[in-house]
Amino acid sequence: MNAKAVFRRDRTPILSRKTREWITAYLFLLPNIISIGGFVVIPLVAGLVISFTDWDLLSPPNWVGSENYQSLWTDRVFWQSLKVTFLYSLMVIPGGLVVSLAIAAALNNRIRGLRIYQMLFFLPYVSSTVAVALVWKWVLNPDYGVVNSFLGLVGLPQPYWLTDPSTAIISVAVVSVWQTAGYNAILLLAAMRSIPAHYYEAARLDGANSRQLFFRVTIPLIMPAIFFVTITSLLNSFIQSFNLIYVMTEGGPGNATKVIMFYVWENAFQFFKMGYASAVSYVLCAILIVIALAQAWLIGRNNEQLR
């Protein structure tokens, strides 16, 4: 629209200034609106509709109502995979947070070569998950893996890490923590570096030692960053664990490492039960929303108590 079309002969705008600002803003937002609508909103709605059908990708969908959701209550594999997912999360989230805090605290001491250490810790996160899984699958191989070779040299037992139901999920969790700890540590380090120095000076004047400085000053002040790391770790353990488990264990041995996302993939692309897989996905989504809200409430309540 050119200037002549916008203004009348008396130079009075056809559209008010506020209206023109709204139109301009939405024109700038239009690409993102189209992208979110086409790749987020429409698939979400379509997946919800599919969860009420029986569809094998080949024949037309058959509407079955809430039958897929009702079947979940008696599906032992679903409950087993949900149990494995929670177990995996209970190892990855606290373990990853502790390791990340330790790395961030170590890097916060103004050590020489900080950029090099940051790069080394961040490198696993930007590496291909499939490549990481393949390397660790070789490292943990019971016959010729590096870990068991070292254990054999010192006379310790050599477990079947990825083929033993009692150690398989622990092994995958350790790899997940190893891959993501550097990224989380850099986020926590940035939060630590943003704390004003006078907080520490005041605490030292009150006689606080290093341990008290860390737990009474640093941890409360970086709680928003800890919350962000916890949420992303939660999403990683529930949603993004598929690649590691598919390459390293394929959900086995038995169902020992069959997390909920692997169960979704299995139903969708092995059993061609797209409706049932969609129902499992939406139950998982509901669980994640409840857990995230509970975490936000707990952390918010903790912050209020600290104040």
C-alpha distance (Angstrom), angle and dihedral (degrees) to the residues before:
residue distance angle dihedral
M1 . . .
N2 3.81 . .
A3 3.78 127.5 .
K4 3.83 93.4 -100.4
A5 3.79 91.1 58.2
V6 3.79 93.6 47.8
F7 3.82 96.0 51.1
R8 3.80 129.5 52.9
R9 3.77 121.0 -139.9
D10 3.77 90.6 -90.0
R11 3.82 87.9 56.8
T12 3.82 91.4 -115.1
P13 3.85 111.3 145.1
I14 3.81 114.8 -114.2
L15 3.83 89.1 -148.2
S16 3.76 124.0 42.5
R17 3.78 119.1 -114.1
K18 3.80 92.0 -110.5
T19 3.81 91.7 52.2
R20 3.80 91.9 49.6
E21 3.81 89.9 50.3
W22 3.81 90.7 51.5
I23 3.81 91.8 49.2
T24 3.80 91.7 48.0
A25 3.80 92.0 48.1
Y26 3.80 93.2 50.4
L27 3.80 91.6 46.7
F28 3.80 88.6 56.9
L29 3.81 90.7 45.8
L30 3.80 94.1 45.5
P31 3.85 96.6 91.4
N32 3.80 90.8 51.9
I33 3.80 92.0 44.4
I34 3.80 90.3 52.6
S35 3.81 91.3 46.0
I36 3.81 94.7 48.5
G37 3.79 91.9 43.3
G38 3.79 94.3 48.1
F39 3.78 99.6 40.4
V40 3.83 103.7 28.1
V41 3.80 115.6 19.1
I42 3.81 99.3 39.2
P43 3.85 94.3 45.3
L44 3.83 89.9 47.8
V45 3.78 92.2 52.6
A46 3.81 92.3 42.3
G47 3.81 91.4 49.7
L48 3.80 90.8 50.4
V49 3.79 90.6 52.1
I50 3.82 91.8 46.7
S51 3.83 89.9 52.8
F52 3.82 87.5 68.1
T53 3.80 93.1 53.8
D54 3.78 141.1 69.9
W55 3.80 104.9 -125.7
D56 3.80 130.3 162.4
L57 3.85 96.6 -176.5
L58 3.80 90.7 -112.1
S59 3.80 105.7 64.1
P60 3.82 126.7 44.0
P61 3.83 115.0 -81.1
N62 3.79 115.8 -92.4
W63 3.81 115.6 -145.6
V64 3.82 110.5 -126.1
G65 3.80 100.9 163.3
S66 3.80 115.4 -146.3
E67 3.81 93.9 -14.6
N68 3.82 93.1 110.8
Y69 3.80 92.0 53.0
Q70 3.80 91.8 46.2
S71 3.79 90.7 51.9
L72 3.80 90.6 58.6
W73 3.81 91.3 69.5
T74 3.80 91.8 64.0
D75 3.81 98.0 34.5
R76 3.81 106.0 109.9
V77 3.80 92.9 -172.7
F78 3.81 90.3 55.3
W79 3.80 92.3 52.8
Q80 3.80 90.7 44.5
S81 3.81 91.4 51.7
L82 3.80 90.1 47.1
K83 3.80 89.7 51.3
V84 3.82 90.9 49.3
T85 3.81 90.2 48.7
F86 3.80 92.8 53.0
L87 3.80 90.8 45.8
Y88 3.79 90.3 50.2
S89 3.82 91.0 48.4
L90 3.80 92.4 49.1
M91 3.79 88.1 57.2
V92 3.81 99.1 40.1
I93 3.82 101.5 43.0
P94 3.83 102.6 47.7
G95 3.80 93.1 31.6
G96 3.79 92.8 48.9
L97 3.80 92.1 46.2
V98 3.81 92.9 51.6
V99 3.81 92.6 47.5
S100 3.81 92.2 45.8
L101 3.81 92.4 49.2
A102 3.80 90.5 49.5
I103 3.81 92.2 50.6
A104 3.82 92.6 45.3
A105 3.82 92.0 48.4
A106 3.81 90.5 49.7
L107 3.81 92.8 48.8
N108 3.81 90.8 46.6
N109 3.80 91.2 69.1
R110 3.82 93.2 85.6
I111 3.79 93.3 -110.2
R112 3.79 122.4 178.5
G113 3.79 117.1 -99.0
L114 3.80 92.6 26.3
R115 3.81 93.4 156.7
I116 3.78 91.3 54.3
Y117 3.80 92.3 51.3
Q118 3.80 90.9 47.4
M119 3.79 90.2 51.8
L120 3.81 92.6 48.8
F121 3.80 93.2 49.2
F122 3.81 92.3 44.5
L123 3.81 95.1 47.4
P124 3.84 96.9 81.9
Y125 3.81 90.8 53.6
V126 3.80 94.3 56.1
S127 3.80 92.5 42.5
S128 3.78 119.5 100.3
T129 3.81 110.6 -87.1
V130 3.79 90.2 -140.3
A131 3.82 91.0 53.0
V132 3.81 90.7 47.5
A133 3.80 90.8 49.8
L134 3.80 92.8 49.2
V135 3.82 92.5 49.5
W136 3.79 92.9 48.6
K137 3.79 91.1 45.2
W138 3.79 87.1 59.0
V139 3.83 93.0 43.1
L140 3.82 91.2 52.8
N141 3.79 95.9 42.5
P142 3.83 106.7 133.5
D143 3.82 94.4 -140.6
Y144 3.80 106.7 41.2
G145 3.80 105.1 1.4
V146 3.80 121.2 130.8
V147 3.81 94.2 -121.9
N148 3.80 96.3 53.3
S149 3.80 91.4 41.5
F150 3.79 89.3 57.1
L151 3.81 92.4 44.8
G152 3.79 89.5 51.3
L153 3.79 91.4 52.9
V154 3.80 92.1 55.9
G155 3.82 93.8 42.0
L156 3.80 98.0 -110.3
P157 3.84 126.3 138.6
Q158 3.78 115.8 -85.2
P159 3.82 108.6 -139.4
Y160 3.78 125.4 -156.1
W161 3.78 90.7 -117.0
L162 3.80 101.9 -172.9
T163 3.80 99.9 24.4
D164 3.80 98.5 49.0
P165 3.84 113.4 85.2
S166 3.81 90.8 -144.5
T167 3.82 95.0 56.6
A168 3.81 105.6 25.4
I169 3.81 98.4 85.6
I170 3.83 90.8 42.3
S171 3.80 90.3 53.3
V172 3.81 92.6 51.2
A173 3.81 90.8 46.7
V174 3.82 91.1 52.9
V175 3.80 90.5 51.8
S176 3.81 91.0 49.1
V177 3.82 91.5 51.1
W178 3.80 90.3 47.3
Q179 3.80 91.9 52.1
T180 3.82 98.4 46.6
A181 3.82 102.9 32.1
G182 3.81 94.3 85.2
Y183 3.80 94.0 53.1
N184 3.80 92.4 47.7
A185 3.81 90.7 45.4
I186 3.80 91.8 56.1
L187 3.82 90.5 51.4
L188 3.79 91.0 49.8
L189 3.81 91.1 44.7
A190 3.80 90.4 54.6
A191 3.81 89.2 51.8
M192 3.80 91.3 48.9
R193 3.81 91.7 50.1
S194 3.82 90.0 53.7
I195 3.83 93.4 60.4
P196 3.83 110.0 106.9
A197 3.81 112.8 -114.4
H198 3.81 93.9 -130.0
Y199 3.81 90.5 71.9
Y200 3.79 89.8 63.0
E201 3.79 92.3 42.1
A202 3.80 91.4 53.8
A203 3.80 91.7 47.5
R204 3.82 91.7 50.0
L205 3.78 90.2 51.2
D206 3.81 87.3 55.9
G207 3.81 89.3 54.3
A208 3.81 100.2 -101.7
N209 3.81 116.5 162.0
S210 3.82 126.5 -146.6
R211 3.80 93.9 -88.2
Q212 3.79 92.2 50.7
L213 3.80 91.2 46.6
F214 3.79 90.3 55.1
F215 3.81 98.6 45.1
R216 3.83 99.6 32.7
V217 3.80 100.9 36.8
T218 3.80 112.5 16.6
I219 3.81 100.4 40.7
P220 3.84 96.6 48.2
L221 3.81 92.6 46.4
I222 3.81 94.8 50.0
M223 3.82 93.5 45.0
P224 3.85 93.1 114.8
A225 3.82 89.2 56.1
I226 3.81 90.4 46.5
F227 3.80 89.1 51.5
F228 3.81 90.8 51.4
V229 3.81 91.8 48.3
T230 3.80 90.6 48.1
I231 3.81 93.0 51.3
T232 3.81 93.7 47.0
S233 3.81 90.1 46.7
L234 3.79 89.0 50.8
L235 3.79 91.5 52.5
N236 3.80 90.3 45.3
S237 3.81 93.2 51.7
F238 3.81 94.4 46.2
I239 3.79 103.0 35.2
Q240 3.80 112.2 14.5
S241 3.80 98.1 45.8
F242 3.80 92.9 88.3
N243 3.81 97.7 89.4
L244 3.81 95.3 52.0
I245 3.79 94.0 46.3
Y246 3.80 95.2 42.8
V247 3.81 92.6 53.8
M248 3.80 99.4 36.2
T249 3.83 104.3 38.7
E250 3.84 110.2 -5.1
G251 3.79 87.7 -134.0
G252 3.79 94.2 -55.5
P253 2.89 170.2 154.4
G254 3.76 84.6 74.8
N255 3.78 103.7 -43.9
A256 3.81 94.8 -40.8
T257 3.82 94.2 121.3
K258 3.80 100.5 23.7
V259 3.80 100.0 127.3
I260 3.79 120.7 -173.0
M261 3.82 95.2 -96.1
F262 3.78 90.9 53.1
Y263 3.80 88.0 51.1
V264 3.82 89.8 51.9
W265 3.81 91.3 51.3
E266 3.80 91.2 45.7
N267 3.80 93.1 53.4
A268 3.79 93.7 43.3
F269 3.80 103.1 43.6
Q270 3.79 105.5 19.8
F271 3.80 102.6 35.7
F272 3.85 94.3 24.9
K273 3.80 91.5 -134.1
M274 3.79 96.9 142.8
G275 3.80 94.7 163.8
Y276 3.77 93.2 52.4
A277 3.81 92.0 44.8
S278 3.81 89.9 51.9
A279 3.80 90.8 50.7
V280 3.81 90.5 52.5
S281 3.81 89.4 49.0
Y282 3.79 93.4 53.6
V283 3.79 92.3 47.3
L284 3.80 87.4 52.3
C285 3.81 89.9 49.3
A286 3.81 90.8 52.7
I287 3.81 91.2 49.4
L288 3.82 91.5 51.0
I289 3.80 92.2 49.9
V290 3.81 91.6 51.2
I291 3.82 92.5 47.7
A292 3.82 92.8 46.6
L293 3.82 91.7 49.9
A294 3.80 90.6 47.9
Q295 3.81 90.8 50.6
A296 3.80 91.6 48.6
W297 3.81 90.8 50.4
L298 3.80 93.5 47.9
I299 3.81 94.1 47.6
G300 3.80 91.9 44.9
R301 3.80 90.3 50.4
N302 3.81 90.2 48.7
N303 3.81 91.2 51.3
E304 3.81 90.9 51.2
Q305 3.80 90.6 52.0
L306 3.80 91.1 50.2
R307 3.78 90.5 53.2
